Amino acid sequence: MMAALMGRLSGRAILKAPNCLTSQKANLSFRTLSKGKKIAAGVAGAAAAGAVALQTAVFARELELHPPSFPWSYKGIFDSYDHASVRRGYQVYKQVCAACHTMDYMYYRNLVGVIMTEDQAKAEAAEIDVLDGPDDEGKMFNRPGKLSDRFPQPYANEEAAKVANMGAFPPDLTFIINAREGGADYIFSLLTGYWDRPAGCEEREGLHYNPYFAGGYIAMAQALYNEAVEFDDGTPATSSQMAKDVTTFLAWAAEPEMDERKRMGIKTMIVLGILLFFSFYYKRVKWLPMKTKKIAYKPRKH
C-alpha cells in the first residue's frame, strides 16, 4: 500500500517537472540565407542527386558483360570493307537471319558492284514473288522481283512476327550496327555469346542465357552453328566465321558509302596539302618585301 502511494506521487512529480531534454527548434531557414549561399546550396543538391543517379546507373550496367574491341578490317582511316567477307555475310543473312529478321531499307540494286554483278543481282531478285498491281482489271498479282524491290519480309505483319517468336519482335537489321552501343563488337559478341546458364541464375521459359544482352536473357535462340552454311568460296563455316562475316555485311549495309567516303577524304587531304604548300609559298613571296621594308619619315628643312 505504501509502495503504491509513493509510486503515484513520484509519477505526478515527474509529469509536472519541466522537460529538460527537449531540444530547441532550429532557427535556420532557407529564406534567411544570402543569394550566394542559396546558389551554392542548389549546386550542391544537384551534384548530390547526379552522383546518386550515376551510381545507380553504374550498378545497373554491372549486370551486363561489355563486348571486347575486335580488329575489324574497316576500322582504320585507310582501311576498307573486306568484300569477300561481305559476300559471305550476305549468304549467312539470306540462309539464316532472313527467316526472322527484315532489312526494310535494303534493295537488290544495292548488291550490285560489291556482292554480285548486275546480272547476278537480277537473277537473285527474280527468285522472290512480289505482290504488285492493280492491273487493268483492278486485281493484284504476283510478279518476279526486280532490282528496285526490297528484300522480302519473313512475316505478313508485326503481330505475326511476335506470335512466331514468343511475343518478341525481331528488329530490322539494316542499321542495327549503328543502333546498338558497341556496334559491330556488340553484334559479334551477341551472336557468339550463348553459354550454359551459370549456377544461381534462374531458368526463364522461352528465353536463352546470353550475358551480352541487357538483363542476361534473350528471346532469340542461338542461330549459328558449325557448318550451318556452305560458303561458295570454300571458307570453313565455323560459328565464329559466320558471325564475323554477317557482322561485316551488316556494317556494310548500314554504311555502304564508307569506302567511297574514305577515298574522297584521302583525295581531299592530298589536294588541300598541295594548296597549303602553294599558299605558304605565295604568302612568303608577296609579303616578304612588305615585312622587310623600312619606312622612315624625314621632315623638310625650312
KAHU-V354109 format. One record per pair of residues at least 12 apart in sequence whose C-alpha atoms are under 10 Angstrom apart, sorted by the first residue. I is the first residue (numbers start at 0). GAP is how many residues later the second one is. Records with the same first field share a line. If there is no record, write none. Layout:
I: GAP, GAP
This chain:
59: 154, 155
60: 153, 154
62: 148, 149, 150, 151, 152, 153
63: 146, 147, 148, 149, 150, 151, 152
64: 121, 124, 128, 145, 146, 147, 148, 149, 150, 151
65: 115, 116, 119, 120, 123, 145, 146, 147, 148
66: 114, 115, 116, 117, 118, 119, 120, 121, 122, 123, 126, 144, 145
67: 114, 117, 118, 120, 121
68: 113, 115, 116, 117, 120
69: 114, 115, 116, 118, 119
70: 114
71: 112, 113, 172, 175, 176
72: 12, 175
73: 174, 177, 178, 184, 185
75: 186
76: 182, 185, 186, 188, 189
77: 181, 184, 185, 187, 188
78: 179, 180, 183, 184
79: 172, 178, 179, 180, 182, 183
80: 33, 167, 168, 170, 171, 175, 177, 178
81: 32, 163, 166, 167, 170
82: 30, 31, 32, 162, 165, 166, 169
83: 30, 31, 149, 161, 164, 165
84: 30, 150, 156, 157, 159, 160, 161, 162, 163, 164
85: 28, 29, 158, 159, 160, 161, 162, 163, 164, 165, 166, 167
86: 24, 27, 28, 29, 144, 145, 146, 158, 159, 161, 162
87: 27, 141, 142, 143, 144, 145, 147, 149, 153, 154, 156, 157, 158, 160, 161
88: 26, 142, 152, 153, 154, 155, 156, 157, 158, 159, 160, 161, 163
89: 21, 25, 155, 156, 157, 158, 159, 160, 163
90: 24, 138, 139, 140, 141, 151, 154, 155, 158
91: 132, 136, 137, 138, 139, 145, 150, 151, 153, 154, 155, 157
92: 80, 149, 150, 152, 153, 154, 156, 157
93: 57, 152
94: 133, 134, 135
95: 127, 128, 132, 133, 150
96: 57, 76, 126, 127, 149
97: 53, 54, 55, 56, 75
98: 53, 54, 55, 56
99: 53, 54, 55, 61, 64, 65, 69, 70, 71, 72, 120
100: 51, 52, 53, 54, 60, 68, 69, 70, 71, 72, 73
101: 48, 49, 50, 51, 52, 53, 68, 69, 70, 71, 72
102: 47, 48, 49, 50, 68, 69, 70, 71, 72, 73, 147, 150
103: 46, 47, 48, 49, 68, 69, 70, 71
104: 45, 46, 67, 68, 69, 70, 148, 149
105: 42, 43, 44, 45, 46, 67, 68, 69, 147, 148
106: 18, 39, 40, 41, 42, 43, 44, 45
107: 13, 14, 16, 17, 18, 37, 38, 39, 40, 41, 42, 43
108: 12, 13, 16, 37, 38, 39, 40, 41
109: 37, 38, 40, 143, 146
110: 13, 36, 142, 145
111: 35
113: 138, 142
114: 134
117: 29
118: 28
120: 25, 26
121: 22, 23, 24, 25, 26
122: 21, 22, 23, 24
123: 21, 22, 23
124: 19, 20, 21, 22, 23, 24, 25, 26, 27
125: 17, 18, 19, 20, 21, 23
126: 17, 18, 19
127: 14, 15, 16, 17, 18, 21, 23, 24
128: 12, 13, 14, 15, 16, 17, 23
129: 12, 13, 14, 15, 16, 19, 20, 22
130: 12, 13, 14
131: 12, 13
157: 12
164: 41, 54, 55, 56
165: 39, 40, 41, 53, 54
166: 39, 52
167: 50, 51, 52
168: 50, 51
169: 49, 50
172: 77, 78, 80, 81
173: 75, 76, 77, 78, 79, 80, 81
174: 75, 76, 77, 78, 79, 80
175: 71, 74, 75, 77, 78
176: 70, 71, 72, 73, 74, 75, 76, 77, 78
177: 72, 73, 76, 77
178: 75
182: 64, 67, 68
183: 60, 62, 63, 64, 66, 67
184: 59, 62
185: 26, 27, 61
186: 25, 26, 56, 57, 59, 60, 61, 63, 64
187: 52, 53, 54, 55, 56, 57, 58, 59, 60
188: 21, 22, 23, 24, 51, 54, 55
189: 20, 21, 22, 23, 28, 32, 53
190: 19, 21, 29, 30, 31, 32, 33, 48, 49, 51, 52, 53, 55, 56
191: 18, 20, 30, 31, 32, 33, 47, 48, 50, 51, 52
192: 16, 17, 18, 19, 20, 29
193: 14, 15, 16, 17, 18, 19, 23, 24, 27, 28, 29
194: 13, 14, 15, 16, 27
195: 12, 13, 14
196: 12, 13, 14, 19, 20
200: 15
202: 14
203: 13, 14, 15
204: 14
205: 12, 13, 14, 15
206: 12, 13, 14
207: 12, 13, 14
208: 12, 13
209: 12
222: 16, 20
223: 13, 14, 15, 16, 17, 18, 19
224: 12, 13, 14, 15, 17, 18
225: 12, 13, 14, 15, 16
226: 12, 15
227: 14
228: 13
